[in-house]
């Protein structure tokens, strides 16, 4: 064994080499497995690592492995519930594997804005990129990622040709619409949140269920991402006697719609059933508690990171991971009763 060294709170790779009586490159080869090391030297290095309680820092891993331990997350927003939870899931999974996460926000889908955001991201040495393809800025950013950089897209609808983790929003929306029809509603109205493309999975699932049931297909009503945008839509729906059931693109918009219905003198679910999507933390606390589809956004982030890690390490050929949101039935939906025409 090499000469004794002073104890240190943060031993370095040099300390390990000195304790083991080997060179720093030999320690790095043991750590990375990049080249063969004799069993005797490997044993010395492993013993020194254990004695010193050495844990390579992110910077040390980059120097030793010549590979970055940083991944970038590109998103159109970081404050909305689904975005924030997905990013949290990515960060937790990445930290467990010794990676750090940097976040770039793309504020809109304008080409100059997307180019600026991507250029700023690529000033860092990256191991890979995760793109939240929840909205047009995410879709636009995905097209700009260099082909030689490992990338995974996270979204609610499958797209061929890319490594991707998804939440099967279309099937969950179809099941939620089927549930409302099964309660006896003649049709289900739909309030859409801004889609990432022309048609999103929630809208297509809603439409598919109505077609299968041969139910009337009401016009889609478009909300913004602001919950208050649902209030005016709720007031408008209150004037339509055919609107006995409403499926909203997310829970916050559903809460706004419920507020608008209440302002118009209608009750949920006695006069109109309302369902949301996502299972926001406030959904079960709302009055009445909201029927919805629970999306595991944190799990989506974790699944996406594992796909990215496989791409970074060159292990496994899996390109796709899917999970279906689970329906949560609460008091905001019920069988219809006849509404007085306005």
C-alpha positions in Angstrom: 0.0 0.0 0.0 1.2 3.5 -0.7 2.2 6.1 1.8 -0.2 7.3 4.4 -2.0 10.6 3.7 -3.9 13.0 6.0 -7.6 12.3 6.4 -9.8 14.7 4.3 -13.4 15.4 4.4 -13.5 15.4 0.6 -10.9 12.9 -0.7 -9.9 13.3 -4.3 -8.9 10.8 -7.0 -5.3 11.8 -6.3 -5.8 10.7 -2.6 -7.1 7.4 -3.8 -4.2 6.9 -6.1 -1.7 7.7 -3.3 -3.4 5.4 -0.8 -3.5 2.6 -3.3 0.1 3.2 -4.6 -1.0 3.4 -8.2 -1.3 6.2 -10.8 -4.3 8.5 -11.2 -5.1 7.0 -14.7 -5.2 3.5 -13.1 -7.8 4.8 -10.6 -9.8 6.3 -13.4 -9.7 3.1 -15.4 -11.1 1.2 -12.3 -13.9 3.8 -11.9 -14.9 3.9 -15.5 -14.1 0.4 -16.7 -12.7 2.0 -19.8 -9.7 -0.4 -19.9 -8.5 -3.5 -18.2 -6.8 -3.3 -14.9 -5.0 -6.2 -13.2 -6.9 -7.9 -10.4 -4.3 -6.9 -7.9 -4.3 -3.2 -8.7 -8.1 -3.2 -8.9 -8.2 -4.7 -5.4 -5.8 -2.0 -4.1 -7.9 0.8 -5.6 -11.2 -0.6 -4.4 -9.8 -0.9 -0.9 -8.5 2.7 -1.0 -11.9 3.9 -2.2 -13.6 2.1 0.7 -11.1 3.3 3.3 -11.3 7.0 2.2 -15.0 6.8 1.5 -14.3 8.4 -1.8 -17.3 9.5 -3.9 -16.5 11.1 -7.3 -18.0 14.5 -7.7 -19.9 15.4 -10.9 -16.8 17.4 -12.1 -14.5 14.5 -11.3 -16.7 12.1 -13.3 -16.5 14.4 -16.3 -12.7 14.6 -16.0 -12.3 10.9 -15.5 -14.9 9.6 -18.0 -14.6 12.5 -20.5 -18.4 12.5 -20.4 -20.7 15.2 -19.2 -22.9 14.5 -16.2 -25.3 17.3 -17.1 -28.6 16.9 -18.9 -30.8 19.7 -20.2 -34.6 20.0 -19.8 -36.3 22.1 -22.4 -39.8 23.2 -21.6 -42.4 25.8 -22.6 -43.3 26.5 -19.0 -42.1 25.5 -15.5 -44.8 26.7 -13.3 -47.9 24.8 -14.5 -48.7 21.7 -12.5 -47.9 19.1 -15.1 -44.7 20.8 -16.2 -43.4 21.3 -12.7 -44.2 17.7 -11.6 -42.6 16.3 -14.8 -39.4 18.3 -14.2 -39.3 17.2 -10.6 -39.5 13.6 -11.7 -36.6 14.1 -14.1 -34.5 15.8 -11.5 -35.1 13.1 -8.8 -34.2 10.3 -11.3 -31.2 12.2 -12.6 -29.8 13.0 -9.2 -30.0 9.3 -8.2 -27.7 8.5 -11.1 -25.3 11.3 -10.4 -26.5 13.8 -13.0 -27.3 17.4 -12.7 -30.2 19.1 -14.5 -30.3 22.5 -16.2 -33.6 23.9 -17.4 -34.2 26.1 -20.4 -37.6 27.7 -21.0 -38.7 28.4 -24.5 -41.3 31.1 -24.2 -43.0 30.7 -27.6 -42.7 28.8 -30.9 -41.2 31.7 -32.8 -38.1 30.4 -34.7 -35.8 33.2 -33.4 -36.9 32.5 -29.8 -36.4 28.7 -30.2 -33.0 29.2 -31.9 -31.9 31.5 -29.0 -33.0 29.1 -26.3 -31.3 26.1 -28.1 -28.1 28.1 -28.6 -28.0 29.1 -24.9 -28.5 25.4 -23.9 -25.8 24.1 -26.2 -23.2 26.4 -24.6 -23.0 23.7 -21.9 -21.4 20.3 -22.4 -24.4 18.0 -22.2 -24.9 14.3 -21.9 -28.4 14.5 -23.3 -31.6 16.5 -23.5 -35.2 15.9 -22.4 -37.8 18.0 -24.2 -41.3 18.5 -22.7 -43.4 18.3 -25.9 -46.5 19.5 -24.2 -47.0 22.6 -26.3 -45.9 24.3 -29.6 -42.7 25.7 -28.1 -41.7 22.1 -27.0 -42.6 20.7 -30.5 -40.5 23.5 -32.2 -37.5 23.0 -29.8 -37.4 19.2 -30.5 -36.8 19.8 -34.2 -33.7 21.9 -33.4 -31.8 19.4 -31.2 -28.6 18.3 -33.0 -28.9 14.7 -34.3 -25.7 13.6 -32.5 -27.1 14.5 -29.0 -29.1 11.9 -27.1 -32.7 13.2 -26.8 -36.0 12.0 -25.3 -39.4 13.7 -25.8 -42.1 13.6 -23.1 -45.7 14.1 -24.2 -49.3 12.9 -24.2 -49.3 11.3 -27.6 -46.9 8.9 -29.4 -44.8 10.1 -32.3 -42.8 7.7 -34.4 -39.1 8.1 -35.1 -38.0 9.5 -31.7 -37.2 8.2 -28.3 -40.2 9.0 -26.2 -42.1 8.6 -22.9 -45.8 9.3 -23.0 -48.9 9.4 -20.9 -51.7 7.9 -23.0 -54.0 10.8 -22.8 -56.2 9.8 -25.7 -57.3 6.5 -24.1 -57.8 8.1 -20.7 -60.0 10.8 -22.3 -61.9 8.2 -24.2 -62.6 6.3 -20.9 -63.6 9.5 -19.1 -66.1 10.4 -21.9 -67.4 6.8 -21.9 -68.0 7.2 -18.1 -70.1 10.3 -18.6 -72.1 8.7 -21.4 -72.5 5.6 -19.2 -74.2 7.8 -16.5 -76.9 8.6 -19.1 -75.8 11.8 -20.6 -76.8 12.1 -24.3 -73.5 13.7 -25.2 -70.4 15.3 -23.6 -69.3 18.8 -24.3 -65.5 19.5 -24.4 -63.4 22.5 -23.3 -60.0 22.2 -24.8 -56.7 23.5 -23.4 -54.2 24.8 -26.0 -52.9 21.8 -27.9 -49.3 21.1 -28.8 -50.4 20.4 -32.4 -53.7 20.7 -34.3 -55.4 18.0 -32.3 -54.2 16.7 -28.9 -54.8 13.3 -27.4 -57.5 14.5 -24.9 -59.6 15.9 -27.7 -59.1 12.9 -30.0 -60.1 10.5 -27.2 -63.2 12.5 -26.4 -64.2 12.5 -30.1 -63.5 8.8 -30.5 -65.8 7.9 -27.6 -68.7 10.0 -29.0 -68.3 8.5 -32.4 -68.3 4.9 -31.0 -71.4 5.7 -29.0 -73.1 7.4 -32.0 -73.6 10.5 -29.8 -73.8 14.1 -31.1 -70.4 15.8 -31.3 -70.8 19.4 -29.9 -68.4 22.1 -31.1 -65.1 22.2 -29.1 -64.8 25.2 -26.9 -61.2 26.6 -26.6 -59.8 27.9 -23.3 -56.4 29.4 -22.6 -54.0 28.1 -20.0 -55.5 30.6 -17.5 -58.2 29.0 -15.2 -60.3 32.2 -15.4 -60.8 31.5 -19.2 -63.1 28.7 -18.1 -65.5 31.0 -16.3 -66.9 32.6 -19.4 -67.2 29.2 -21.1 -69.1 27.9 -18.0 -71.6 30.8 -18.3 -72.0 30.1 -22.0 -72.6 26.4 -21.4 -75.2 27.2 -18.8 -77.4 28.7 -21.5 -77.3 25.4 -23.5 -79.8 22.8 -22.3 -77.9 20.1 -24.1 -74.8 20.7 -22.0 -75.5 18.2 -19.1 -71.9 16.9 -19.1 -68.6 18.7 -19.7 -65.1 17.3 -20.1 -62.4 19.8 -19.6 -58.8 19.6 -20.8 -57.4 20.1 -17.3 -58.5 20.5 -13.8 -57.8 24.2 -13.5 -60.0 24.9 -16.5 -62.7 22.6 -15.0 -62.6 24.7 -11.8 -63.2 27.8 -13.9 -66.1 26.2 -15.8 -67.7 25.2 -12.5 -67.4 28.8 -11.3 -69.0 30.1 -14.4 -71.9 27.5 -14.1 -72.4 28.6 -10.5 -72.5 32.3 -11.4 -75.3 31.4 -13.9 -77.3 29.7 -11.2 -76.5 26.1 -12.0 -75.3 23.4 -9.7 -72.6 20.7 -10.2 -73.4 17.8 -10.6 -77.2 18.3 -10.1 -77.5 20.4 -13.3 -74.2 19.8 -15.1 -71.6 17.1 -14.6 -68.0 18.4 -14.9 -64.8 16.3 -15.3 -61.3 17.5 -15.5 -57.9 15.9 -16.4 -54.5 15.6 -14.5 -55.7 15.3 -10.9 -54.3 18.6 -9.7 -53.7 18.6 -5.9 -56.7 20.9 -5.5 -59.0 18.6 -7.5 -60.0 16.5 -4.4 -60.4 19.7 -2.3 -62.7 21.5 -4.7 -66.4 21.8 -4.1 -67.6 19.4 -5.2 -64.5 17.2 -5.5 -63.6 16.8 -9.2 -63.8 13.6 -11.3 -60.6 13.5 -13.3 -57.8 11.4 -14.9 -54.8 11.1 -12.7 -51.6 11.7 -14.6 -48.3 10.5 -13.0 -46.2 13.4 -14.3 -43.3 12.7 -11.9 -43.4 9.1 -13.1 -43.3 10.4 -16.7 -40.2 12.4 -15.9 -38.5 9.4 -14.3 -39.4 7.1 -17.2 -38.1 9.7 -19.7 -34.8 10.0 -17.9 -34.3 6.2 -17.9 -34.8 6.2 -21.7 -32.3 9.0 -22.0 -29.8 7.2 -19.8 -30.0 4.1 -22.1 -29.3 6.4 -25.0 -26.4 8.0 -23.2 -24.9 4.7 -22.2 -25.7 3.0 -25.4 -27.5 0.2 -23.6 -30.8 -1.3 -24.6 -32.8 -0.5 -27.7 -36.0 0.7 -26.1 -37.4 3.8 -27.8 -40.9 4.1 -26.2 -42.5 4.0 -22.7 -46.2 4.5 -22.2 -48.5 4.6 -19.2 -52.3 5.2 -19.1 -53.7 7.8 -16.6 -56.0 6.4 -14.1 -59.6 7.6 -13.7 -60.6 9.1 -10.4 -64.3 9.3 -9.8 -65.5 12.0 -7.4 -68.7 14.0 -6.7 -68.6 16.4 -9.7 -70.2 13.8 -12.0 -73.6 12.2 -11.7 -76.6 11.0 -13.8 -78.4 13.8 -15.7 -81.7 15.3 -14.8 -83.9 17.3 -17.2 -82.8 21.0 -17.3 -85.4 23.7 -17.9 -84.8 25.4 -21.3 -83.5 28.9 -21.1 
